[in-house]
Amino acid sequence: MVYVLAKWWWRFKSEKSGLWRRIVWAIHQKARTWNDVPVKNAMSGPWRNIYNISQPLLEANIDLKGAITSVVGNGQNTYFWLDTWTELGPFYLLFPDLFKMEVHKDCLVAERWTTSSAGPAFNWAWVVTDLGQVAEDQLQQMLVVLNNRSRSMAPDSWIWQHEANGSFSVASIKRVLGSVGRTRTDKVFEWNSWVPKKIGIVAWRAEMERLPTKCALARRNVAVPDRWCVLCGEYEETCDHLFVSCHYSQSIWQNLASWCRLQPIIAFGMNDLLTLHASSLGPRKRKTIQAIVLVAFWSIWKVRNEVVFRQAVPNFTRTLDEIKSMAYLWIKNRSKAVSLTWEDWSRFNLTSM
């Protein structure tokens, strides 16, 4: 029954103009605490039951918030701040101080971002004219994220991350739930609160060989054209090869080690990577390095999927830059290290944290 209720999360995100959806929003949205999927826990009823399915599904590797993302076209069906329409996550979590300055917090992408012959233009509506240094810095960071993005005149489309074609299906949830509990490990995975849960889930599943790699799909009798790794083409694609043995991934790890001022990484398995931070001095540095490792796992899996599903060409430099920039945004905001600048981060100078 849980997976049947999940379709209402999908409809709530993708059907902005639905009357039922506007009623739920009006009843459950709290003026002081904004959320992309709101609920008043003190109020009983079917919507609270629908909302509460997120936790048991999260334990089964399905993050409903992270699994439903928007591909922006005309921007008429996507909230600028509240929805996930970039790979970094919703802006209201990434740039909290800037979000506080927004007048209309449920504004659409089309209301804030327009295009013309002169290029992209932004129509801001702030509660004050002087944003302050912290919010101004976050505005500049957000503009960097938006700088390489483009829009079209096509309607916005919504993507369900657990189906290759992007369309939501109850069957995909049943498939993931059906695999829960088949593999057990005595080791307790170490989570990190400085990165979103969806980032850690990739490494968590990879450690147990539960990501849908080509070899994993073949074991489940799913027809795959071949089993070769799409990043190197030299060995069969397993989690252990993709994240540890692949030349592409090894180059990522060695460059990250040099940047973080660590000894060259000699990894024989994923546990060697996931415990890389243990030898660092200072709890904040250890947590920072662990967060970077988790982001690296996520980015490697992301570029693998782009090659498989979008025929992209893997770019080592772009992947490395993505790891550094995304880790900076998440760690700076979620660790509340307001004084950490991009310049210090680029030199891996953590003295201001």
TORDODREN-744389 format. One record per residue (C-alpha): residue number from 1; chain; x, y, z. Coordinates in pm, whole numbers, padded with zeros to 5 digits. Layout:
<atoms>
NUM | A | X | Y | Z
...
</atoms>
This chain:
<atoms>
1 | A | 00000 | 00000 | 00000
2 | A | 00295 | 00233 | 00067
3 | A | 00409 | 00235 | -00294
4 | A | 00056 | 00317 | -00415
5 | A | 00047 | 00631 | -00197
6 | A | 00381 | 00742 | -00341
7 | A | 00213 | 00844 | -00668
8 | A | 00052 | 01136 | -00479
9 | A | 00399 | 01276 | -00411
10 | A | 00461 | 01262 | -00785
11 | A | 00128 | 01431 | -00861
12 | A | 00182 | 01696 | -00594
13 | A | 00515 | 01795 | -00751
14 | A | 00411 | 01775 | -01116
15 | A | 00052 | 01906 | -01109
16 | A | 00098 | 02262 | -00985
17 | A | -00236 | 02382 | -01125
18 | A | -00453 | 02102 | -00982
19 | A | -00733 | 02220 | -00754
20 | A | -00673 | 01939 | -00504
21 | A | -00307 | 02036 | -00490
22 | A | -00384 | 02404 | -00425
23 | A | -00617 | 02302 | -00141
24 | A | -00350 | 02082 | 00021
25 | A | -00097 | 02364 | -00013
26 | A | -00333 | 02622 | 00141
27 | A | -00411 | 02397 | 00437
28 | A | -00067 | 02259 | 00518
29 | A | 00183 | 02526 | 00417
30 | A | 00332 | 02703 | 00720
31 | A | 00420 | 03069 | 00688
32 | A | 00728 | 03038 | 00910
33 | A | 00864 | 02701 | 00793
34 | A | 00876 | 02654 | 00418
35 | A | 00889 | 02310 | 00262
36 | A | 00847 | 02186 | -00094
37 | A | 00604 | 01919 | 00033
38 | A | 00434 | 02071 | 00340
39 | A | 00243 | 01897 | 00616
40 | A | 00096 | 01993 | 00951
41 | A | 00163 | 01694 | 01175
42 | A | -00090 | 01818 | 01429
43 | A | -00362 | 01778 | 01165
44 | A | -00480 | 01424 | 01102
45 | A | -00611 | 01310 | 00768
46 | A | -00513 | 01138 | 00443
47 | A | -00247 | 01393 | 00347
48 | A | -00047 | 01333 | 00664
49 | A | -00060 | 00959 | 00592
50 | A | 00066 | 01024 | 00239
51 | A | 00347 | 01245 | 00367
52 | A | 00458 | 00994 | 00631
53 | A | 00537 | 00724 | 00374
54 | A | 00859 | 00913 | 00291
55 | A | 01047 | 00773 | 00591
56 | A | 00990 | 00398 | 00533
57 | A | 01067 | 00447 | 00163
58 | A | 01388 | 00633 | 00251
59 | A | 01498 | 00331 | 00453
60 | A | 01443 | 00128 | 00134
61 | A | 01674 | 00357 | -00070
62 | A | 01392 | 00569 | -00219
63 | A | 01424 | 00939 | -00137
64 | A | 01095 | 01077 | -00267
65 | A | 01212 | 01438 | -00262
66 | A | 01536 | 01368 | -00441
67 | A | 01382 | 01121 | -00686
68 | A | 01136 | 01373 | -00836
69 | A | 01312 | 01648 | -01031
70 | A | 01210 | 01903 | -01292
71 | A | 01358 | 01967 | -01635
72 | A | 01279 | 02335 | -01685
73 | A | 01135 | 02447 | -02017
74 | A | 00912 | 02755 | -01997
75 | A | 00933 | 02757 | -01619
76 | A | 00555 | 02761 | -01567
77 | A | 00532 | 02439 | -01366
78 | A | 00841 | 02459 | -01144
79 | A | 00894 | 02657 | -00825
80 | A | 01217 | 02859 | -00844
81 | A | 01314 | 02811 | -00478
82 | A | 01125 | 02506 | -00358
83 | A | 01156 | 02249 | -00638
84 | A | 01462 | 02050 | -00740
85 | A | 01556 | 02157 | -01094
86 | A | 01935 | 02156 | -01073
87 | A | 02162 | 01871 | -00973
88 | A | 02248 | 02052 | -00649
89 | A | 01900 | 02038 | -00498
90 | A | 01637 | 02302 | -00413
91 | A | 01763 | 02658 | -00377
92 | A | 01578 | 02722 | -00051
93 | A | 01807 | 02468 | 00118
94 | A | 02122 | 02564 | -00072
95 | A | 02089 | 02939 | -00014
96 | A | 01884 | 02980 | 00307
97 | A | 01985 | 03340 | 00386
98 | A | 01899 | 03451 | 00034
99 | A | 01569 | 03263 | 00047
100 | A | 01472 | 03462 | 00358
101 | A | 01493 | 03780 | 00148
102 | A | 01247 | 03654 | -00114
103 | A | 00903 | 03820 | -00108
104 | A | 00712 | 03546 | -00291
105 | A | 00872 | 03223 | -00175
106 | A | 00651 | 03004 | -00395
107 | A | 00734 | 03193 | -00714
108 | A | 00780 | 03003 | -01040
109 | A | 01101 | 02980 | -01240
110 | A | 00933 | 03185 | -01516
111 | A | 00868 | 03467 | -01270
112 | A | 01232 | 03500 | -01171
113 | A | 01423 | 03395 | -01482
114 | A | 01344 | 03531 | -01828
115 | A | 01527 | 03512 | -02158
116 | A | 01566 | 03767 | -02436
117 | A | 01789 | 03840 | -02732
118 | A | 02033 | 04001 | -02488
119 | A | 02057 | 03681 | -02284
120 | A | 01916 | 03567 | -01947
121 | A | 01760 | 03822 | -01712
122 | A | 01650 | 03784 | -01353
123 | A | 01354 | 03959 | -01191
124 | A | 01423 | 03958 | -00819
125 | A | 01179 | 04063 | -00547
126 | A | 01360 | 04115 | -00218
127 | A | 01211 | 04232 | 00111
128 | A | 01498 | 04482 | 00148
129 | A | 01723 | 04659 | -00099
130 | A | 02042 | 04579 | 00094
131 | A | 02073 | 04200 | 00111
132 | A | 02374 | 04196 | 00340
133 | A | 02707 | 04028 | 00278
134 | A | 02601 | 03667 | 00344
135 | A | 02292 | 03682 | 00121
136 | A | 02486 | 03873 | -00146
137 | A | 02752 | 03599 | -00150
138 | A | 02482 | 03337 | -00185
139 | A | 02327 | 03531 | -00474
140 | A | 02660 | 03525 | -00657
141 | A | 02694 | 03152 | -00592
142 | A | 02344 | 03091 | -00727
143 | A | 02417 | 03293 | -01041
144 | A | 02721 | 03072 | -01101
145 | A | 02493 | 02767 | -01084
146 | A | 02247 | 02926 | -01330
147 | A | 02512 | 03063 | -01562
148 | A | 02546 | 02749 | -01775
149 | A | 02179 | 02657 | -01780
150 | A | 01930 | 02728 | -02056
151 | A | 01554 | 02735 | -02097
152 | A | 01317 | 02658 | -02381
153 | A | 00958 | 02732 | -02474
154 | A | 00851 | 02371 | -02414
155 | A | 00648 | 02289 | -02101
156 | A | 00840 | 02183 | -01793
157 | A | 00876 | 01808 | -01759
158 | A | 00919 | 01601 | -01443
159 | A | 01160 | 01312 | -01406
160 | A | 01130 | 01005 | -01182
161 | A | 01486 | 00893 | -01110
162 | A | 01400 | 00526 | -01058
163 | A | 01289 | 00466 | -01418
164 | A | 01518 | 00488 | -01721
165 | A | 01249 | 00672 | -01922
166 | A | 01185 | 00921 | -01641
167 | A | 00814 | 00840 | -01605
168 | A | 00677 | 00761 | -01261
169 | A | 00556 | 00407 | -01206
170 | A | 00442 | 00216 | -00901
171 | A | 00625 | -00085 | -01045
172 | A | 00962 | 00089 | -01001
173 | A | 00896 | 00135 | -00629
174 | A | 00787 | -00226 | -00593
175 | A | 01104 | -00334 | -00770
176 | A | 01328 | -00141 | -00529
177 | A | 01129 | -00253 | -00225
178 | A | 01157 | -00612 | -00342
179 | A | 01535 | -00600 | -00322
180 | A | 01545 | -00466 | 00035
181 | A | 01696 | -00702 | 00288
182 | A | 01857 | -00941 | 00040
183 | A | 02208 | -00831 | 00130
184 | A | 02327 | -00773 | 00482
185 | A | 02652 | -00637 | 00617
186 | A | 02796 | -00631 | 00966
187 | A | 02953 | -00291 | 00902
188 | A | 02746 | 00014 | 00995
189 | A | 02758 | 00281 | 00726
190 | A | 02875 | 00621 | 00851
191 | A | 02642 | 00896 | 00731
192 | A | 02738 | 01264 | 00702
193 | A | 02493 | 01545 | 00782
194 | A | 02686 | 01796 | 00569
195 | A | 02564 | 01643 | 00243
196 | A | 02204 | 01556 | 00145
197 | A | 02085 | 01206 | 00223
198 | A | 02056 | 01120 | -00147
199 | A | 02432 | 01172 | -00183
200 | A | 02521 | 00927 | 00094
201 | A | 02273 | 00670 | -00038
202 | A | 02484 | 00618 | -00352
203 | A | 02794 | 00520 | -00151
204 | A | 02581 | 00318 | 00092
205 | A | 02428 | 00112 | -00190
206 | A | 02759 | 00085 | -00375
207 | A | 02932 | -00065 | -00071
208 | A | 02673 | -00343 | -00071
209 | A | 02683 | -00388 | -00453
210 | A | 02321 | -00278 | -00475
211 | A | 02347 | -00012 | -00745
212 | A | 02204 | -00115 | -01087
213 | A | 02537 | -00163 | -01259
214 | A | 02548 | -00373 | -01577
215 | A | 02662 | -00686 | -01393
216 | A | 02398 | -00637 | -01123
217 | A | 02125 | -00602 | -01387
218 | A | 02248 | -00911 | -01570
219 | A | 02228 | -01111 | -01246
220 | A | 01863 | -01007 | -01223
221 | A | 01800 | -01137 | -01578
222 | A | 01774 | -00787 | -01723
223 | A | 01892 | -00777 | -02083
224 | A | 02198 | -00552 | -02120
225 | A | 02392 | -00503 | -02448
226 | A | 02723 | -00576 | -02278
227 | A | 02881 | -00571 | -01933
228 | A | 03179 | -00345 | -02004
229 | A | 03244 | -00035 | -01795
230 | A | 03133 | 00272 | -01993
231 | A | 03406 | 00492 | -01841
232 | A | 03710 | 00277 | -01932
233 | A | 03573 | -00006 | -02150
234 | A | 03831 | -00249 | -02014
235 | A | 03653 | -00448 | -01741
236 | A | 03304 | -00560 | -01647
237 | A | 03102 | -00296 | -01466
238 | A | 03054 | -00376 | -01098
239 | A | 03036 | -00128 | -00811
240 | A | 03380 | -00231 | -00696
241 | A | 03532 | -00173 | -01039
242 | A | 03341 | 00149 | -01114
243 | A | 03440 | 00330 | -00794
244 | A | 03775 | 00167 | -00707
245 | A | 03952 | 00003 | -01002
246 | A | 03840 | 00208 | -01303
247 | A | 04116 | 00434 | -01441
248 | A | 03867 | 00722 | -01459
249 | A | 03778 | 00692 | -01090
250 | A | 04138 | 00636 | -00985
251 | A | 04234 | 00966 | -01147
252 | A | 03954 | 01137 | -00955
253 | A | 04069 | 00992 | -00622
254 | A | 04436 | 01078 | -00672
255 | A | 04356 | 01438 | -00765
256 | A | 04125 | 01474 | -00466
257 | A | 04396 | 01334 | -00239
258 | A | 04645 | 01588 | -00371
259 | A | 04395 | 01873 | -00326
260 | A | 04305 | 01762 | 00030
261 | A | 04677 | 01723 | 00114
262 | A | 04649 | 01350 | 00177
263 | A | 04888 | 01071 | 00096
264 | A | 04832 | 00905 | -00246
265 | A | 04531 | 00676 | -00217
266 | A | 04591 | 00302 | -00241
267 | A | 04243 | 00148 | -00232
268 | A | 04174 | -00225 | -00257
269 | A | 03803 | -00186 | -00193
270 | A | 03530 | 00066 | -00124
271 | A | 03586 | 00045 | 00249
272 | A | 03934 | 00196 | 00197
273 | A | 03771 | 00499 | 00033
274 | A | 03486 | 00531 | 00283
275 | A | 03732 | 00531 | 00575
276 | A | 03979 | 00766 | 00409
277 | A | 03888 | 01047 | 00648
278 | A | 03966 | 00846 | 00963
279 | A | 04337 | 00931 | 00959
280 | A | 04284 | 01309 | 00939
281 | A | 04345 | 01530 | 01240
282 | A | 04050 | 01729 | 01377
283 | A | 03680 | 01635 | 01370
284 | A | 03580 | 01909 | 01121
285 | A | 03851 | 01810 | 00874
286 | A | 03754 | 01445 | 00905
287 | A | 03389 | 01527 | 00840
288 | A | 03484 | 01753 | 00549
289 | A | 03694 | 01485 | 00379
290 | A | 03423 | 01226 | 00436
291 | A | 03168 | 01459 | 00275
292 | A | 03397 | 01510 | -00027
293 | A | 03433 | 01132 | -00066
294 | A | 03055 | 01085 | -00061
295 | A | 03009 | 01363 | -00319
296 | A | 03274 | 01195 | -00536
297 | A | 03083 | 00865 | -00526
298 | A | 02767 | 01047 | -00630
299 | A | 02940 | 01239 | -00911
300 | A | 03105 | 00927 | -01054
301 | A | 02770 | 00746 | -01057
302 | A | 02608 | 01054 | -01213
303 | A | 02859 | 01077 | -01498
304 | A | 02823 | 00702 | -01554
305 | A | 02447 | 00745 | -01595
306 | A | 02493 | 01040 | -01832
307 | A | 02714 | 00823 | -02053
308 | A | 02466 | 00533 | -02047
309 | A | 02140 | 00725 | -02093
310 | A | 02246 | 01044 | -02272
311 | A | 02552 | 00924 | -02465
312 | A | 02762 | 01193 | -02295
313 | A | 03140 | 01191 | -02320
314 | A | 03302 | 01150 | -01974
315 | A | 03515 | 01452 | -01890
316 | A | 03758 | 01402 | -01602
317 | A | 03820 | 01775 | -01544
318 | A | 03450 | 01859 | -01542
319 | A | 03374 | 01580 | -01295
320 | A | 03652 | 01694 | -01063
321 | A | 03534 | 02057 | -01077
322 | A | 03177 | 01942 | -01009
323 | A | 03285 | 01750 | -00699
324 | A | 03469 | 02052 | -00559
325 | A | 03193 | 02305 | -00633
326 | A | 02904 | 02091 | -00509
327 | A | 03092 | 01987 | -00196
328 | A | 03166 | 02355 | -00128
329 | A | 02801 | 02460 | -00157
330 | A | 02670 | 02178 | 00060
331 | A | 02941 | 02191 | 00326
332 | A | 02938 | 02572 | 00351
333 | A | 02562 | 02588 | 00402
334 | A | 02494 | 02270 | 00596
335 | A | 02791 | 02309 | 00833
336 | A | 02706 | 02680 | 00875
337 | A | 03065 | 02774 | 00788
338 | A | 02958 | 03119 | 00671
339 | A | 03314 | 03256 | 00663
340 | A | 03444 | 02982 | 00432
341 | A | 03525 | 03146 | 00098
342 | A | 03569 | 02984 | -00241
343 | A | 03931 | 03102 | -00247
344 | A | 04008 | 02923 | 00080
345 | A | 03818 | 02616 | -00037
346 | A | 04013 | 02605 | -00364
347 | A | 04335 | 02588 | -00160
348 | A | 04169 | 02351 | 00090
349 | A | 04233 | 02601 | 00367
350 | A | 03981 | 02507 | 00638
351 | A | 04103 | 02742 | 00912
352 | A | 03789 | 02958 | 00881
353 | A | 03555 | 02664 | 00949
</atoms>
